[in-house]
Amino acid sequence: MKFQFEPAEQSCFVTETTCSSSMRCEIPVAPKTLLKGLKHLLLNANERDHTIGGVMFDRMRDGIRVNVGSFSYTFKYVHLFPVVMETAQ
């Protein structure tokens, strides 16, 4: 599987590609807010969830789920760590 994270101005795009399919979805959250919430849960192992504005981050068994209104997307840990490290400053 190939995973690609593309930050835009007011949203982020995630592309997942396998041998048989490709999915591209828009996460309607500013990149700074998204990365801040993901990093918060990674750094605080005892917390189960975290909310920033209208965005809720839930710790799952194999990743962190981002909930915005009726939209949700789960970042698997195997993909999450490279995204956070690549965008770290």
C-alpha positions as CSV (number, residue, x, y, z in Angstrom):
1,M,0.0,0.0,0.0
2,K,1.2,3.5,-0.8
3,F,0.1,6.4,1.5
4,Q,0.5,10.1,0.6
5,F,-0.4,13.1,2.8
6,E,-0.8,16.5,1.1
7,P,-1.4,19.6,3.3
8,A,-3.4,22.4,1.6
9,E,-4.4,25.8,3.0
10,Q,-7.6,24.9,4.9
11,S,-7.7,21.1,4.5
12,C,-5.5,18.1,3.9
13,F,-5.7,15.3,1.3
14,V,-4.8,11.7,2.0
15,T,-4.3,9.2,-0.9
16,E,-4.1,5.5,-0.3
17,T,-3.2,3.3,-3.2
18,T,-3.1,-0.5,-3.3
19,C,-2.7,-2.9,-6.2
20,S,-6.4,-3.0,-7.0
21,S,-7.7,0.5,-5.9
22,S,-7.0,4.0,-5.1
23,M,-8.7,6.3,-2.7
24,R,-8.2,10.1,-2.2
25,C,-10.1,11.9,0.5
26,E,-10.1,15.4,1.8
27,I,-9.9,16.0,5.5
28,P,-11.7,19.3,6.2
29,V,-9.2,20.5,8.8
30,A,-6.4,23.0,8.6
31,P,-3.0,21.1,8.5
32,K,-1.7,22.9,11.7
33,T,-4.8,21.8,13.7
34,L,-4.7,18.3,12.3
35,L,-1.0,17.8,13.2
36,K,-1.4,19.5,16.6
37,G,-4.1,17.0,17.6
38,L,-2.3,14.0,16.3
39,K,0.9,15.0,18.1
40,H,-1.0,15.6,21.3
41,L,-2.3,12.1,21.4
42,L,1.0,10.6,20.5
43,L,2.8,12.5,23.3
44,N,0.1,11.8,25.9
45,A,-0.2,8.0,26.1
46,N,-2.8,8.1,28.9
47,E,-5.3,10.2,27.0
48,R,-8.0,8.4,25.0
49,D,-9.3,11.4,23.1
50,H,-8.7,15.1,22.5
51,T,-10.7,17.9,21.0
52,I,-9.6,21.1,19.3
53,G,-12.5,23.3,18.3
54,G,-14.9,21.1,16.4
55,V,-12.3,18.4,15.7
56,M,-12.2,15.3,17.9
57,F,-9.2,12.9,17.9
58,D,-9.8,9.4,19.2
59,R,-7.1,6.8,20.1
60,M,-7.9,3.5,18.5
61,R,-6.1,0.2,18.7
62,D,-4.3,0.6,15.4
63,G,-4.4,4.3,14.8
64,I,-5.9,7.7,15.6
65,R,-9.3,8.6,14.2
66,V,-10.1,12.2,13.3
67,N,-13.8,13.2,13.5
68,V,-15.1,16.4,11.9
69,G,-18.9,16.6,11.9
70,S,-20.1,13.5,10.1
71,F,-16.7,12.9,8.5
72,S,-14.1,10.6,10.1
73,Y,-10.7,9.2,8.9
74,T,-8.4,6.9,10.8
75,F,-4.6,7.4,10.5
76,K,-3.0,4.0,11.0
77,Y,0.1,4.2,13.2
78,V,2.3,2.8,10.4
79,H,1.4,5.8,8.3
80,L,1.0,8.3,11.1
81,F,4.5,8.4,12.4
82,P,6.1,9.3,9.0
83,V,3.6,12.1,8.4
84,V,4.2,13.6,11.9
85,M,8.0,13.3,11.5
86,E,8.0,14.7,8.0
87,T,6.1,17.8,9.0
88,A,7.9,18.4,12.3
89,Q,9.8,21.6,12.6
